[in-house]
């Protein structure tokens, strides 16, 4: 069977290839046809750039040729003899790279509930990652938080934090266009600046007490030390952006003196009683109830055959884009 696939053949080199695979299914496998896939802009651009410190997750993971992507909604075409609960025509979320057709273990597939559209379900992986970050912070009612970096992860963190009952959210990003993607809600303050410049504004807005929690969602090595200066004594900084160059990262001069906690979390983890199926179900319930919104975050849709153009846009003007999708129903466009 032939499938169009997006491949990073080497650093800063994107190709759209036709590849063949055997569609014969094992008993527990499903054959899928892609409907849409979401570019994880920060992660995939870092993979394309190919600049990593040795002995990091990045250097162990990214080997060229590399198949990017891990957020896919597909239609089930066929299922193995032991597969239960899935049938031809079902829409499923799959953690899979950008590819037109593929087969996978049925245990890696999440059936989308009725009423959830493909362009909503495709956010499941990023929604789980950000849900983990907010769980890691263990937010309390009435706390004041900051979100540094309002890309697609930062947008989802802000939505989850709002649902968690925080008093105020300081959304911090120098790109005004990103800040405008936030839904207009009481208690959200937009700061069009970097974290290094935000301290005095936050100090003034909080009556001098600064923030209880800051989420660093940038992956930029300089952001951690800046974030630690935005929290009060005994404050927490949650790292959701995994920098590819930790040798350039500093934790900040006030971490010990102010007893600041630095909390890491990775998207592959469970958190206490919340496993990935439970977090997926919660996110989709929030979408169905209208309590979270991802549709408004979609700014660009590309045919997969235009993948080179899509990554060039992101590499050259990332702040102009938010949710960038490959529409696999338009392969011939």
C-alpha positions as CSV (number, residue, x, y, z in Angstrom):
1,X,0.0,0.0,0.0
2,X,1.3,3.5,-0.9
3,X,1.1,6.5,1.5
4,X,2.2,10.1,1.3
5,X,4.5,10.8,4.3
6,X,6.2,13.9,5.7
7,X,9.9,13.4,6.4
8,X,12.7,15.5,7.8
9,X,15.5,14.0,5.7
10,X,18.2,15.9,7.5
11,X,18.6,19.2,9.5
12,X,16.4,21.9,8.0
13,X,15.2,19.7,5.1
14,X,11.6,18.7,4.6
15,X,10.4,16.3,2.0
16,X,7.0,14.8,1.0
17,X,7.5,11.2,0.0
18,X,5.5,8.3,-1.3
19,X,6.3,5.2,0.7
20,X,4.9,1.7,0.6
21,X,4.0,-0.6,3.5
22,X,2.3,-4.0,3.9
23,X,-1.4,-3.3,4.9
24,X,-1.8,-6.9,6.2
25,X,-3.0,-6.6,9.8
26,X,-2.0,-8.5,12.9
27,X,-4.9,-9.6,15.2
28,X,-4.6,-6.5,17.4
29,X,-3.9,-3.9,14.7
30,X,-6.0,-1.4,12.9
31,X,-5.5,0.1,9.4
32,X,-6.2,3.9,9.3
33,X,-6.6,6.7,6.7
34,X,-5.5,10.1,8.0
35,X,-8.1,12.8,8.2
36,X,-6.1,15.6,9.8
37,X,-2.9,16.0,11.8
38,X,-1.7,18.9,13.9
39,X,1.8,20.3,13.7
40,X,3.3,20.6,17.2
41,X,5.0,23.8,16.3
42,X,7.6,24.1,19.0
43,X,8.6,20.5,19.1
44,X,8.6,19.8,15.4
45,X,10.6,23.0,14.6
46,X,13.2,22.0,17.2
47,X,13.4,18.5,15.6
48,X,13.8,20.2,12.2
49,X,16.4,22.6,13.4
50,X,18.4,19.7,14.9
51,X,20.4,21.6,17.6
52,X,20.5,19.5,20.8
53,X,22.8,19.0,23.7
54,X,24.2,15.5,23.9
55,X,22.6,13.1,26.4
56,X,19.1,14.7,26.2
57,X,15.7,13.4,25.3
58,X,16.1,15.3,22.0
59,X,19.4,13.8,20.9
60,X,18.2,10.3,21.7
61,X,14.9,10.7,19.9
62,X,15.7,12.7,16.7
63,X,17.5,10.6,14.2
64,X,17.4,11.5,10.5
65,X,15.5,10.7,8.4
66,X,12.9,11.6,11.0
67,X,9.1,11.4,10.7
68,X,7.6,14.3,12.6
69,X,4.2,14.5,14.2
70,X,2.3,12.8,17.0
71,X,-1.2,14.3,16.8
72,X,-3.5,12.6,14.3
73,X,-7.2,11.9,13.7
74,X,-7.9,9.1,11.3
75,X,-10.7,6.9,10.0
76,X,-10.6,3.2,10.7
77,X,-10.4,1.3,7.4
78,X,-10.0,-2.2,8.8
79,X,-9.4,-4.0,12.1
80,X,-7.7,-7.2,13.1
81,X,-9.5,-10.2,14.3
82,X,-9.0,-9.5,18.0
83,X,-9.9,-5.8,18.0
84,X,-13.0,-4.9,19.9
85,X,-14.9,-1.6,20.1
86,X,-13.7,-0.3,16.8
87,X,-15.2,-0.7,13.4
88,X,-14.8,0.6,9.9
89,X,-15.6,4.3,9.6
90,X,-14.9,5.2,13.2
91,X,-12.9,8.4,13.8
92,X,-10.0,7.9,16.2
93,X,-7.2,9.9,17.7
94,X,-3.8,8.2,17.2
95,X,-0.3,9.3,18.3
96,X,1.2,9.0,14.8
97,X,3.4,10.9,12.5
98,X,2.1,12.8,9.5
99,X,1.2,10.0,7.1
100,X,-1.7,9.3,4.7
101,X,-2.2,5.7,5.6
102,X,-0.8,3.5,8.4
103,X,-1.4,0.6,10.6
104,X,-1.0,0.6,14.4
105,X,-1.7,-1.3,17.6
106,X,-5.4,-0.8,18.5
107,X,-4.3,0.0,22.1
108,X,-2.8,3.2,20.8
109,X,-6.1,4.4,19.4
110,X,-8.7,6.5,21.1
111,X,-12.2,6.5,19.7
112,X,-13.7,10.0,19.4
113,X,-17.1,10.4,20.9
114,X,-20.1,11.4,18.7
115,X,-20.2,15.1,18.2
116,X,-16.4,15.6,18.4
117,X,-15.1,16.8,15.1
118,X,-11.7,15.7,13.7
119,X,-10.3,19.2,14.1
120,X,-11.1,19.1,17.8
121,X,-10.0,15.6,18.5
122,X,-6.6,16.2,16.9
123,X,-5.6,18.3,19.9
124,X,-5.8,15.4,22.3
125,X,-2.0,14.9,22.8
126,X,-1.2,18.5,23.4
127,X,-4.3,18.8,25.7
128,X,-3.0,15.9,27.8
129,X,0.5,17.4,28.0
130,X,-0.9,20.7,29.2
131,X,-3.4,19.0,31.5
132,X,-0.4,17.3,33.1
133,X,1.4,20.6,33.6
134,X,-1.6,22.1,35.4
135,X,-2.0,19.0,37.5
136,X,1.7,19.2,38.4
137,X,1.2,22.7,39.8
138,X,-1.7,21.5,42.0
139,X,-3.4,24.9,41.7
140,X,-5.5,26.2,44.6
141,X,-8.7,28.3,44.4
142,X,-7.8,32.0,44.3
143,X,-4.1,31.6,43.3
144,X,-2.5,34.0,40.8
145,X,-0.6,32.4,38.0
146,X,1.5,33.4,35.0
147,X,1.9,31.7,31.7
148,X,5.1,32.5,29.9
149,X,4.8,31.7,26.2
150,X,1.3,31.8,24.5
151,X,1.9,29.3,21.7
152,X,-0.4,26.4,21.4
153,X,0.7,24.8,24.7
154,X,0.4,28.1,26.5
155,X,-3.1,28.7,25.1
156,X,-4.2,25.3,26.5
157,X,-2.5,25.9,29.9
158,X,-4.3,29.2,30.2
159,X,-7.7,27.5,29.5
160,X,-7.1,24.7,32.0
161,X,-5.8,27.2,34.7
162,X,-9.0,29.3,34.2
163,X,-11.1,26.2,34.8
164,X,-9.1,25.4,37.9
165,X,-10.5,28.5,39.7
166,X,-7.4,30.8,39.8
167,X,-7.9,34.4,40.6
168,X,-5.9,36.0,37.9
169,X,-3.8,34.8,34.9
170,X,-1.0,36.9,33.6
171,X,-0.4,35.9,30.0
172,X,3.1,36.9,29.0
173,X,4.3,36.9,25.4
174,X,6.0,39.6,23.3
175,X,3.8,38.7,20.3
176,X,0.5,40.6,20.5
177,X,-1.1,38.3,17.9
178,X,-0.7,35.4,20.3
179,X,-2.2,37.3,23.2
180,X,-5.2,38.1,21.1
181,X,-5.9,34.4,20.6
182,X,-6.9,34.2,24.3
183,X,-10.6,34.3,24.9
184,X,-11.8,37.5,26.5
185,X,-12.5,36.6,30.1
186,X,-12.4,38.4,33.5
187,X,-9.2,37.9,35.3
188,X,-6.9,37.4,32.3
189,X,-4.3,40.1,31.9
190,X,-2.3,40.2,28.7
191,X,1.3,41.4,28.9
192,X,2.9,42.0,25.5
193,X,6.5,41.6,26.6
194,X,9.0,39.0,27.6
195,X,9.2,37.5,31.0
196,X,12.3,39.5,31.8
197,X,10.3,42.7,31.4
198,X,7.2,41.6,33.2
199,X,8.3,41.6,36.8
200,X,7.4,45.3,37.7
201,X,4.0,45.1,36.0
202,X,3.2,41.9,37.9
203,X,4.6,43.3,41.2
204,X,2.3,46.4,40.8
205,X,-0.7,44.3,39.8
206,X,-0.4,41.9,42.7
207,X,0.3,44.6,45.4
208,X,3.9,43.5,45.6
209,X,3.4,39.9,46.3
210,X,4.1,38.5,42.8
211,X,2.7,35.1,41.6
212,X,1.9,31.8,43.2
213,X,2.7,29.8,40.1
214,X,4.4,30.4,36.7
215,X,4.2,28.0,33.8
216,X,7.3,28.2,31.5
217,X,5.9,26.9,28.2
218,X,8.6,28.4,25.9
219,X,11.4,25.8,25.8
220,X,13.8,28.7,25.6
221,X,16.8,28.2,27.9
222,X,16.7,31.8,29.2
223,X,13.1,31.7,30.3
224,X,13.5,29.6,33.4
225,X,15.7,32.1,35.3
226,X,13.3,34.9,34.3
227,X,10.3,32.9,35.4
228,X,11.7,32.2,38.9
229,X,11.8,36.0,39.5
230,X,8.1,36.3,38.9
231,X,7.0,34.1,41.8
232,X,6.7,34.9,45.5
233,X,8.6,33.0,48.2
234,X,7.6,29.3,48.2
235,X,6.2,29.9,44.7
236,X,6.2,27.2,42.0
237,X,7.6,27.2,38.5
238,X,6.3,24.5,36.2
239,X,8.5,23.6,33.2
240,X,6.4,22.4,30.2
241,X,8.9,23.6,27.6
242,X,11.7,21.1,27.5
243,X,14.7,23.0,26.2
244,X,17.0,21.2,23.7
245,X,20.0,23.0,25.1
246,X,19.9,22.6,28.9
247,X,23.6,23.5,29.1
248,X,22.5,27.1,28.5
249,X,19.7,27.0,31.1
250,X,20.0,28.7,34.5
251,X,17.5,28.2,37.3
252,X,17.8,31.8,38.7
253,X,19.6,33.4,41.6
254,X,16.6,33.6,43.9
255,X,15.6,29.9,43.8
256,X,17.2,29.0,47.2
257,X,16.8,32.3,48.9
258,X,13.0,32.4,48.1
259,X,12.5,28.6,48.4
260,X,11.1,28.4,44.9
261,X,10.1,25.0,43.6
262,X,10.9,24.0,40.0
263,X,8.6,21.3,38.8
264,X,9.1,19.4,35.7
265,X,6.5,17.3,33.8
266,X,6.7,15.3,30.6
267,X,3.8,14.4,28.3
268,X,4.5,10.6,28.6
269,X,3.7,10.6,32.3
270,X,0.6,9.7,34.3
271,X,-0.1,11.9,37.3
272,X,-1.4,10.2,40.5
273,X,-4.7,8.7,39.6
274,X,-5.0,10.3,36.2
275,X,-3.8,8.1,33.3
276,X,-3.9,9.1,29.6
277,X,-7.3,7.6,28.8
278,X,-8.8,9.5,31.7
279,X,-7.2,12.8,30.7
280,X,-8.3,12.3,27.1
281,X,-11.9,11.7,28.2
282,X,-11.8,14.8,30.4
283,X,-10.5,17.0,27.7
284,X,-13.1,15.8,25.2
285,X,-15.8,16.3,27.8
286,X,-14.7,19.9,28.2
287,X,-14.8,20.4,24.5
288,X,-18.3,18.9,24.2
289,X,-19.5,21.1,27.0
290,X,-18.0,24.2,25.5
291,X,-15.8,24.8,28.5
292,X,-12.6,24.6,26.4
293,X,-12.2,25.7,22.8
294,X,-9.5,24.7,20.3
295,X,-11.3,25.5,17.0
296,X,-10.5,29.2,17.3
297,X,-6.8,28.4,17.7
298,X,-6.6,27.0,14.2
299,X,-5.0,29.6,11.9
300,X,-3.7,27.6,9.0
301,X,-4.7,24.5,7.0
302,X,-2.4,22.9,4.4
303,X,-2.7,20.0,2.0
304,X,0.1,17.6,3.1
305,X,1.7,18.0,-0.3
306,X,2.4,21.6,0.8
307,X,4.3,20.5,3.9
308,X,7.5,22.3,2.8
309,X,5.6,25.6,2.6
310,X,4.0,25.0,6.0
311,X,7.3,24.4,7.8
312,X,8.8,27.4,6.0
313,X,6.1,29.6,7.4
314,X,6.7,28.4,10.9
315,X,10.5,28.7,10.6
316,X,10.3,32.2,9.2
317,X,7.4,33.7,11.1
318,X,6.2,31.4,13.8
319,X,4.3,34.1,15.8
320,X,2.0,34.6,12.8
321,X,0.6,31.0,13.2
322,X,-1.0,29.1,16.0
323,X,-2.7,25.8,15.1
324,X,-1.4,24.5,11.8
325,X,-3.1,21.5,10.4
326,X,-2.5,19.1,7.5
327,X,-5.8,18.3,5.9
328,X,-5.4,14.8,4.5
329,X,-8.7,15.0,2.6
330,X,-6.9,17.4,0.2
331,X,-3.8,15.3,-0.7
332,X,-4.4,16.0,-4.4
333,X,-4.7,19.8,-3.9
